[in-house]
């Protein structure tokens, strides 16, 4: 009997338990629990932690936070030394006693060496005679992770051969699920009995996780994060890092940003999952497609002989399609107008269909052969979809759906544990906070303030813990690492909105936890760190089950600690574990060690963010006596452009309230703005703070953006004034 994969990956509102018989059968398939694994350097990662000095095993950014957690029973502070590769001490200090960390149940102290800004590799932190694993301090630390975390998606593609030249020889394979024997799909997939009387071509998309199912509700949040990473980079002026020919994908060189090419592989699949015109429930989206019975572990995709099935449409899936297709229409328009128009048409039809069928809930009982992904509450998906449609079209009907939603003013739009595939109100808030809309200035300011309030909450969580994780000790659930990463995304957006470095520090420090600064002394990202996960639950990357198959490729994020112990291996090996220690690097532990697209997506987002210069990049500022200004055009089209302006306070006195002025020489006209109130009289433009960002500390920055119309040349301003004084 094949190994079942748990119906859900991430936080959920209702729980469907797998039958005990199926769980017992899983042990028969995988054999006895095997806890031995080999890390990137050959270290055994099944044993207890190697060291009591826990660091980010990849390293630290020169201008970022650099903290380590020390496990010790000492009640007094300890002396630490930072040593370079030659063993020479380059910095020293004393730790801060933190006490018992609730999630790990360990007595901890913190060593903070953030003041050291030297660079290099082979650094170690020595505390009380014990040394950390070696790590680097390097501004380019996250560039490789950005690429590898993105490669995960190419290698999860269905319906295309994975090329050795792009993925490596061990990971090359023929296309899966194109109807070539022994496959029975996905070019003509029938519905489950009673769902429909026709078949659909639903080829393509990403395999969701360690199984080979494809799920609209999980594909939705994943696609949104991928496309949002590019949209956000455009505002920050760093989109080139995700541009054409930056990734290892076959579409490179087609004048389309590679991250959008990768996301389109899933978007095309999501569009195919829409019920066609003329059929019952036209415009709705089928909830999922996967094998009728659980696929055996291991099974290469092209060798899967199980029958594939379409599962009944659901309101949640339909709204995921509406949201991501509306986002597609906005972001893809400069690169493929026809595809963008197709996306918008699909989004409108999905929205209309969901409004007509607001309570088609996917049942939790539908968990044979694939995850159920049941979600009985879809008001948050309605809010998210309305926000995306409004941000793209500006139409009053979608605005009214946004402002009429209880989620628009709810204090719970950002869940304390973190947003996820079943909790999507935060996605609507993030879009409304960052994309120009016609919402009133006060409403927009309130939405943006909710982002910073959520980020402050995550920072507070981190400050009260020994390992600085933006997650409550009660939230180590299935896919906990994705919650951690999603909360870091919120902090990063807060940094974009305010320019306040504490939010960037929180987002970057979150990566420390994922990369080894945790109670297990383990990097949850394959190939990164001295000790990293290697035996994640997967049908093809299954070396532990079949030595002829590869380990997961570098850049794959494990689901992480799950105190529920919801698989036989975890139940046997981890009884009584502390919440943050309920993880085992074993292919049979699908509840702690599976991979999933919605877990790797925020890792991509964060790696891209952390790989940027800390001020957001975009060129050298224009110097002035008390301020410096960076003016950056982010995107252009035939009749307009968007731009971002960053103002840095270079004086020793805080700015409390600001107005920036400049003059256009090319007839440009500002049409909308965000994070500032922008007015224009003739060629003169003034941008005034939005209230919540009125203060600029010495050395601090504030950033705002706008959209403008232009015909012909678009020369940049040559001079700026801040509060009527020359700024460069």
LUMTORNU-195798 format. One record per residue (C-alpha): residue in one letter; x, y, z. Coordinates in steps of 0.1 Angstrom, whole numbers, padded with zeros to 4 digits, always signed. Example, Ala and Ser with C-alpha at 12.3 -4.5 7.8 and 13.67 -1.06 7.14 Angstrom:
! LUMTORNU-195798
A+0123-0045+0078 S+0137-0011+0071 
END
This chain:
! LUMTORNU-195798
X+0000+0000+0000 X+0015+0034-0010 X+0025+0060+0016 X-0003+0085+0022 X+0006+0122+0022 X-0012+0142+0047 X-0042+0162+0033 X-0028+0196+0042 X+0005+0213+0043 X+0003+0243+0066 X-0022+0258+0091 X-0057+0247+0087 X-0091+0254+0102 X-0103+0218+0102 X-0084+0186+0105 X-0089+0153+0086 X-0070+0124+0102 X-0057+0096+0081 X-0070+0062+0090 X-0048+0043+0115 X-0046+0014+0090 X-0032+0036+0064 X-0006+0050+0088 X+0005+0015+0097 X+0007+0006+0061 X+0031+0035+0055 X+0056+0019+0078 X+0054-0013+0057 X+0062+0007+0026 X+0091+0028+0039 X+0105+0001+0062 X+0119+0007+0096 X+0125+0043+0105 X+0159+0054+0093 X+0173+0085+0110 X+0207+0086+0096 X+0214+0113+0070 X+0244+0130+0056 X+0248+0168+0056 X+0264+0189+0029 X+0298+0184+0045 X+0293+0147+0052 X+0282+0152+0088 X+0257+0129+0103 X+0226+0151+0109 X+0206+0124+0127 X+0225+0127+0159 X+0222+0154+0186 X+0233+0189+0177 X+0270+0192+0170 X+0275+0223+0190 X+0258+0245+0216 X+0267+0276+0196 X+0239+0279+0171 X+0245+0302+0141 X+0232+0307+0106 X+0254+0281+0090 X+0254+0299+0057 X+0264+0332+0072 X+0255+0368+0077 X+0253+0400+0058 X+0280+0426+0066 X+0254+0453+0074 X+0228+0430+0088 X+0221+0415+0122 X+0246+0389+0134 X+0234+0370+0164 X+0239+0335+0177 X+0221+0314+0203 X+0242+0296+0229 X+0227+0267+0249 X+0241+0268+0284 X+0230+0262+0320 X+0253+0291+0331 X+0234+0318+0349 X+0261+0343+0342 X+0270+0359+0309 X+0298+0342+0289 X+0327+0356+0269 X+0325+0352+0231 X+0351+0356+0203 X+0346+0359+0166 X+0375+0342+0148 X+0384+0344+0112 X+0395+0314+0090 X+0430+0317+0103 X+0418+0314+0139 X+0426+0350+0149 X+0400+0368+0171 X+0385+0397+0152 X+0358+0407+0177 X+0348+0398+0212 X+0322+0405+0238 X+0299+0389+0263 X+0266+0371+0259 X+0232+0382+0272 X+0213+0357+0294 X+0179+0349+0279 X+0166+0321+0301 X+0146+0291+0290 X+0133+0293+0255 X+0097+0280+0255 X+0096+0263+0221 X+0129+0244+0225 X+0129+0241+0263 X+0165+0251+0264 X+0183+0275+0286 X+0198+0301+0262 X+0220+0331+0259 X+0225+0355+0230 X+0258+0365+0214 X+0255+0397+0193 X+0284+0405+0169 X+0265+0428+0146 X+0290+0455+0150 X+0316+0435+0131 X+0313+0444+0094 X+0344+0426+0080 X+0339+0400+0053 X+0352+0366+0044 X+0345+0329+0049 X+0354+0304+0075 X+0344+0325+0105 X+0335+0307+0137 X+0320+0320+0169 X+0336+0306+0201 X+0317+0307+0234 X+0329+0292+0266 X+0354+0270+0248 X+0328+0257+0222 X+0329+0266+0185 X+0301+0272+0160 X+0300+0257+0126 X+0320+0279+0101 X+0301+0306+0083 X+0307+0335+0059 X+0301+0372+0062 X+0294+0383+0027 X+0271+0409+0009 X+0264+0383-0018 X+0255+0356+0006 X+0219+0349-0007 X+0224+0351-0044 X+0230+0314-0048 X+0201+0305-0026 X+0179+0328-0046 X+0188+0308-0077 X+0186+0273-0061 X+0153+0280-0044 X+0139+0290-0078 X+0153+0259-0094 X+0131+0239-0071 X+0101+0250-0091 X+0116+0241-0125 X+0123+0206-0111 X+0088+0203-0098 X+0073+0210-0132 X+0048+0186-0147 X+0045+0180-0184 X+0080+0189-0195 X+0114+0171-0196 X+0138+0183-0169 X+0171+0190-0187 X+0205+0179-0173 X+0220+0211-0185 X+0197+0231-0163 X+0191+0208-0133 X+0221+0185-0133 X+0224+0149-0145 X+0210+0134-0114 X+0178+0154-0116 X+0172+0150-0154 X+0140+0131-0162 X+0115+0127-0190 X+0083+0147-0189 X+0057+0134-0165 X+0019+0131-0170 X+0016+0138-0207 X-0004+0107-0215 X+0027+0087-0225 X+0025+0051-0212 X+0025+0042-0184 X+0011+0077-0175 X-0027+0081-0180 X-0028+0119-0181 X-0028+0149-0178 X-0039+0158-0213 X-0073+0142-0210 X-0083+0138-0174 X-0118+0126-0164 X-0137+0139-0134 X-0145+0118-0104 X-0178+0100-0107 X-0206+0124-0104 X-0185+0155-0108 X-0187+0160-0146 X-0192+0140-0178 X-0162+0152-0198 X-0124+0153-0197 X-0100+0182-0195 X-0065+0190-0206 X-0048+0201-0174 X-0012+0194-0183 X+0016+0215-0168 X+0018+0232-0135 X+0040+0222-0106 X+0037+0190-0086 X+0025+0203-0053 X+0048+0185-0029 X+0063+0151-0023 X+0034+0135-0042 X+0024+0143-0078 X-0009+0160-0072 X-0017+0195-0084 X-0039+0217-0063 X-0054+0251-0072 X-0056+0264-0037 X-0020+0257-0030 X-0009+0268-0065 X-0026+0301-0059 X-0007+0314-0029 X+0025+0300-0044 X+0021+0318-0077 X+0011+0350-0059 X+0043+0349-0039 X+0064+0343-0069 X+0048+0371-0090 X+0047+0394-0060 X+0085+0389-0055 X+0090+0404-0090 X+0064+0431-0085 X+0080+0441-0052 X+0115+0440-0068 X+0102+0464-0094 X+0092+0489-0068 X+0126+0485-0051 X+0145+0489-0084 X+0160+0455-0082 X+0139+0436-0107 X+0169+0430-0129 X+0181+0403-0105 X+0150+0383-0114 X+0150+0393-0150 X+0156+0374-0182 X+0184+0349-0182 X+0189+0350-0145 X+0176+0315-0137 X+0182+0280-0149 X+0150+0275-0169 X+0144+0267-0206 X+0126+0300-0213 X+0157+0321-0206 X+0165+0346-0234 X+0129+0353-0244 X+0129+0390-0231 X+0105+0380-0202 X+0118+0380-0166 X+0126+0345-0157 X+0106+0345-0125 X+0075+0354-0145 X+0083+0326-0170 X+0085+0301-0141 X+0052+0314-0125 X+0035+0312-0159 X+0041+0275-0160 X+0017+0273-0131 X-0006+0301-0143 X-0013+0282-0175 X-0023+0252-0155 X-0045+0272-0132 X-0063+0287-0163 X-0068+0251-0176 X-0085+0242-0144 X-0114+0266-0150 X-0147+0250-0160 X-0153+0259-0196 X-0182+0280-0210 X-0213+0260-0218 X-0207+0235-0190 X-0224+0234-0155 X-0207+0257-0131 X-0189+0275-0159 X-0162+0299-0146 X-0156+0279-0114 X-0123+0261-0109 X-0118+0224-0103 X-0103+0221-0068 X-0074+0196-0077 X-0062+0169-0099 X-0042+0139-0087 X-0040+0101-0088 X-0071+0081-0078 X-0050+0061-0054 X-0018+0071-0035 X+0013+0069-0057 X+0039+0045-0043 X+0070+0058-0028 X+0093+0061-0047 X+0079+0067-0082 X+0094+0088-0109 X+0067+0111-0125 X+0069+0095-0159 X+0065+0060-0144 X+0033+0068-0125 X+0006+0044-0139 X-0023+0055-0117 X-0054+0070-0132 X-0057+0108-0127 X-0089+0125-0117 X-0104+0159-0116 X-0121+0168-0083 X-0152+0189-0079 X-0150+0227-0083 X-0148+0247-0051 X-0153+0283-0042 X-0119+0286-0026 X-0101+0273-0058 X-0122+0296-0079 X-0112+0326-0059 X-0075+0316-0059 X-0078+0316-0097 X-0095+0350-0097 X-0068+0365-0075 X-0038+0351-0092 X-0052+0357-0127 X-0060+0394-0118 X-0024+0398-0105 X-0012+0382-0137 X-0031+0407-0158 X-0014+0436-0140 X+0022+0423-0139 X+0024+0405-0173 X+0009+0433-0193 X+0043+0449-0203 X+0056+0415-0215 X+0026+0397-0231 X-0005+0418-0235 X-0025+0390-0250 X-0017+0367-0220 X-0025+0395-0196 X-0059+0400-0213 X-0066+0363-0211 X-0058+0363-0174 X-0081+0392-0167 X-0110+0376-0186 X-0105+0344-0166 X-0103+0364-0133 X-0136+0382-0141 X-0153+0350-0150 X-0140+0333-0118 X-0151+0361-0096 X-0186+0361-0111 X-0189+0323-0107 X-0177+0324-0071 X-0202+0351-0063 X-0229+0328-0078 X-0216+0298-0059 X-0203+0312-0026 X-0204+0280-0005 X-0190+0252-0026 X-0166+0239+0000 X-0141+0211-0007 X-0147+0183+0017 X-0121+0172+0041 X-0131+0136+0034 X-0117+0138-0002 X-0082+0128+0008 X-0076+0096-0011 X-0047+0098-0035 X-0040+0134-0027 X-0045+0161+0000 X-0080+0173+0007 X-0071+0210+0011 X-0105+0216+0027 X-0112+0252+0037 X-0147+0260+0051 X-0141+0297+0054 X-0138+0316+0021 X-0146+0351+0031 X-0108+0358+0032 X-0104+0345-0004 X-0132+0368-0015 X-0113+0397+0000 X-0080+0387-0016 X-0096+0382-0050 X-0114+0415-0048 X-0082+0433-0038 X-0063+0419-0068 X-0091+0427-0092 X-0095+0462-0078 X-0057+0469-0079 X-0057+0458-0115 X-0088+0474-0129 X-0097+0502-0105 X-0134+0493-0110 X-0160+0504-0084 X-0176+0470-0081 X-0143+0455-0069 X-0136+0484-0047 X-0170+0480-0030 X-0162+0443-0025 X-0130+0453-0008 X-0144+0479+0015 X-0175+0459+0022 X-0155+0429+0034 X-0152+0424+0072 X-0115+0415+0065 X-0108+0451+0053 X-0109+0464+0089 X-0103+0432+0108 X-0075+0432+0133 X-0069+0395+0124 X-0061+0399+0087 X-0025+0390+0096 X-0028+0358+0117 X-0005+0356+0147 X+0008+0323+0135 X+0012+0335+0099 X-0008+0336+0066 X-0010+0305+0045 X-0030+0288+0017 X-0062+0286+0039 X-0057+0321+0054 X-0053+0346+0026 X-0067+0379+0039 X-0031+0391+0045 X-0024+0388+0007 X-0052+0412+0000 X-0038+0436+0026 X-0003+0434+0012 X-0015+0442-0023 X-0036+0471-0012 X-0007+0484+0009 X+0018+0484-0020 X+0000+0487-0053 X-0016+0521-0062 X-0054+0521-0059 X-0082+0546-0057 X-0087+0539-0020 X-0088+0571+0001 X-0056+0583+0016 X-0068+0576+0051 X-0079+0541+0042 X-0046+0533+0024 X-0027+0547+0054 X-0047+0524+0077 X-0040+0494+0055 X-0003+0502+0055 X-0003+0507+0093 X-0018+0472+0097 X+0012+0458+0079 X+0036+0475+0102 X+0015+0466+0132 X+0017+0429+0122 X+0055+0433+0116 X+0059+0448+0150 X+0040+0418+0165 X+0065+0394+0148 X+0094+0414+0160 X+0080+0412+0195 X+0077+0375+0192 X+0114+0373+0181 X+0125+0395+0210 X+0110+0372+0236 X+0127+0340+0223 X+0161+0324+0226 X+0162+0316+0188 X+0144+0348+0175 X+0117+0330+0155 X+0087+0350+0144 X+0064+0321+0155 X+0045+0314+0187 X+0056+0283+0206 X+0021+0269+0200 X+0024+0272+0162 X+0048+0245+0154 X+0024+0227+0131 X+0025+0210+0097 X+0046+0232+0075 X+0058+0255+0103 X+0088+0267+0083 X+0064+0282+0058 X+0047+0302+0085 X+0081+0314+0097 X+0090+0325+0062 X+0057+0341+0055 X+0059+0362+0086 X+0093+0374+0074 X+0077+0385+0042 X+0054+0408+0061 X+0084+0423+0080 X+0102+0429+0047 X+0071+0447+0032 X+0070+0468+0064 X+0106+0478+0057 X+0097+0487+0021 X+0068+0509+0033 X+0087+0527+0061 X+0124+0524+0054 X+0129+0514+0090 X+0158+0491+0093 X+0144+0471+0123 X+0119+0454+0099 X+0147+0445+0075 X+0167+0432+0104 X+0138+0410+0115 X+0132+0396+0080 X+0169+0388+0075 X+0173+0373+0110 X+0144+0350+0103 X+0167+0333+0077 X+0191+0325+0105 X+0165+0301+0120 X+0158+0283+0087 X+0196+0280+0080 X+0207+0264+0113 X+0202+0288+0142 X+0177+0265+0159 X+0175+0238+0186 X+0184+0211+0162 X+0215+0228+0149 X+0202+0220+0114 X+0197+0239+0082 X+0162+0230+0069 X+0174+0240+0034 X+0191+0212+0015 X+0227+0220+0005 X+0230+0250+0027 X+0250+0247+0059 X+0273+0222+0075 X+0243+0201+0086 X+0213+0203+0064 X+0182+0183+0056 X+0188+0156+0030 X+0160+0131+0031 X+0129+0151+0025 X+0097+0133+0016 X+0094+0131-0022 X+0085+0105-0048 X+0116+0111-0070 X+0141+0128-0048 X+0141+0096-0027 X+0177+0084-0023 X+0169+0071+0012 X+0143+0048-0003 X+0162+0039-0035 X+0200+0046-0038 X+0196+0050-0076 X+0175+0081-0070 X+0189+0115-0059 X+0187+0134-0027 X+0166+0166-0030 X+0184+0193-0049 X+0200+0223-0031 X+0175+0250-0022 X+0146+0228-0011 X+0129+0238+0022 X+0117+0211+0046 X+0083+0215+0062 X+0099+0218+0097 X+0089+0209+0132 X+0054+0197+0138 X+0044+0190+0174 X+0014+0170+0161 X+0036+0141+0151 X+0013+0131+0123 X+0032+0103+0107 X+0044+0069+0119 X+0081+0078+0118 X+0076+0110+0139 X+0053+0091+0163 X+0079+0064+0169 X+0110+0086+0169 X+0099+0119+0185 X+0076+0112+0215 X+0078+0140+0241 X+0097+0163+0218 X+0098+0201+0225 X+0077+0218+0199 X+0107+0233+0180 X+0124+0199+0181 X+0096+0178+0166 X+0114+0172+0133 X+0133+0142+0118 X+0152+0141+0085 X+0136+0109+0073 X+0118+0103+0040 X+0090+0086+0059 X+0082+0116+0081 X+0059+0134+0057 X+0044+0155+0085 X+0078+0171+0093 X+0100+0166+0063 X+0080+0169+0031 X+0086+0197+0006 X+0059+0218-0009 X+0057+0246-0035 X+0040+0270-0010 X+0069+0264+0014 X+0096+0272-0012 X+0078+0302-0025 X+0084+0325+0005 X+0120+0312+0006 X+0124+0325-0029 X+0108+0358-0019 X+0131+0362+0011 X+0163+0351-0006 X+0156+0376-0034 X+0150+0403-0008 X+0180+0395+0013 X+0202+0394-0018 X+0195+0431-0024 X+0216+0459-0011 X+0202+0469+0023 X+0189+0503+0011 X+0170+0487-0017 X+0196+0493-0044 X+0190+0514-0075 X+0221+0535-0080 X+0240+0561-0061 X+0221+0587-0041 X+0224+0623-0051 X+0244+0640-0022 X+0233+0670-0003 X+0241+0688+0029 X+0214+0671+0049 X+0197+0647+0026 X+0203+0624-0003 X+0178+0613-0029 X+0176+0583-0052 X+0152+0587-0081 X+0146+0554-0100 X+0122+0546-0129 X+0110+0511-0122 X+0089+0503-0153 X+0079+0521-0185 X+0054+0517-0213 X+0043+0537-0243 X+0024+0563-0223 X+0037+0562-0188 X+0060+0549-0161 X+0063+0541-0124 X+0091+0554-0102 X+0104+0550-0067 X+0120+0579-0047 X+0142+0572-0017 X+0151+0600+0007 X+0179+0595+0032 X+0185+0618+0061 X+0222+0624+0061 X+0222+0650+0089 X+0225+0644+0126 X+0190+0657+0134 X+0158+0638+0129 X+0133+0650+0103 X+0097+0652+0117 X+0075+0658+0087 X+0088+0662+0052 X+0079+0676+0018 X+0101+0667-0012 X+0100+0689-0043 X+0113+0686-0079 X+0107+0698-0114 X+0100+0678-0146 X+0115+0689-0179 X+0097+0663-0201 X+0060+0671-0196 X+0056+0641-0171 X+0024+0642-0151 X+0019+0622-0118 X-0014+0603-0118 X-0012+0583-0086 X+0011+0577-0057 X+0017+0555-0026 X+0034+0561+0007 X+0032+0599+0000 X+0007+0625-0010 X+0019+0638-0044 X+0006+0669-0061 X+0017+0687-0092 X+0014+0723-0105 X+0027+0727-0140 X+0062+0711-0140 X+0066+0713-0102 X+0059+0683-0081 X+0056+0681-0043 X+0055+0649-0023 X+0044+0651+0013 X+0047+0624+0040 X+0017+0601+0046 X+0017+0607+0083 X+0028+0572+0094 X+0062+0578+0077 X+0067+0615+0087 X+0098+0608+0108 X+0132+0602+0093 X+0159+0594+0118 X+0195+0605+0113 X+0208+0580+0088 X+0173+0567+0081 X+0154+0565+0049 X+0119+0569+0036 X+0106+0556+0003 X+0075+0563-0018 X+0064+0556-0053 X+0042+0569-0080 X+0028+0564-0115 X+0029+0591-0142 X+0021+0597-0178 X+0046+0608-0204 X+0050+0612-0241 X+0084+0611-0257 X+0115+0615-0236 X+0114+0609-0198 X+0144+0628-0183 X+0150+0624-0146 X+0148+0654-0123 X+0182+0671-0117 X+0175+0687-0083 X+0154+0681-0052 X+0144+0701-0022 X+0135+0687+0012 X+0114+0710+0033 X+0124+0738+0009 X+0161+0733+0014 X+0183+0720-0015 X+0189+0683-0013 X+0212+0677-0043 
END
